[in-house]
Amino acid sequence: MVVGVDRVREAGKSGKISLAIVAADASKNSLEKLLPLLNARRINLIEVPSAAELGAAVGREQTAAVGVLDPSLAKGIIALTRTGPSRAPGEGV
């Protein structure tokens, strides 16, 4: 896994990432650096609500982007986002 816009861009350019996770509240500059590359390289993209939430998931205060290198992990994350949680309604986390 790579964390941060610059590292995700580098990994994307070299064809190493299978999935990019991007914060919806990332700066316009960060998004302009990253999104055209991801689209051009046809890299799967998931948008999350905030850089703070994304950062917390990877042990940082905040981050605008995370790149998933492992294809199997990327496939699993994509599957989870498409199917949603598999617990009964009202069941806690």
FENBEL-V471148 format. One record per residue. RES is the residue in one letter. SS is DSSP state (2 for helix, 1 for strand, 0 for the rest). Layout:
BEGIN
[[RES;SS] [RES;SS]]
END
This chain:
BEGIN
[[M;0] [V;1] [V;1] [G;0] [V;2] [D;2] [R;2] [V;2] [R;2] [E;2] [A;2] [G;2] [K;2] [S;0] [G;0] [K;0] [I;0] [S;0] [L;1] [A;1] [I;1] [V;1] [A;1] [A;0] [D;0] [A;0] [S;0] [K;2] [N;2] [S;2] [L;2] [E;2] [K;2] [L;2] [L;2] [P;2] [L;2] [L;2] [N;2] [A;2] [R;0] [R;0] [I;0] [N;1] [L;1] [I;1] [E;1] [V;1] [P;0] [S;0] [A;2] [A;2] [E;2] [L;2] [G;2] [A;2] [A;2] [V;0] [G;0] [R;0] [E;0] [Q;0] [T;0] [A;0] [A;1] [V;1] [G;1] [V;1] [L;0] [D;0] [P;2] [S;2] [L;2] [A;2] [K;2] [G;2] [I;2] [I;2] [A;2] [L;2] [T;2] [R;2] [T;2] [G;0] [P;0] [S;0] [R;0] [A;0] [P;0] [G;0] [E;0] [G;0] [V;0]]
END
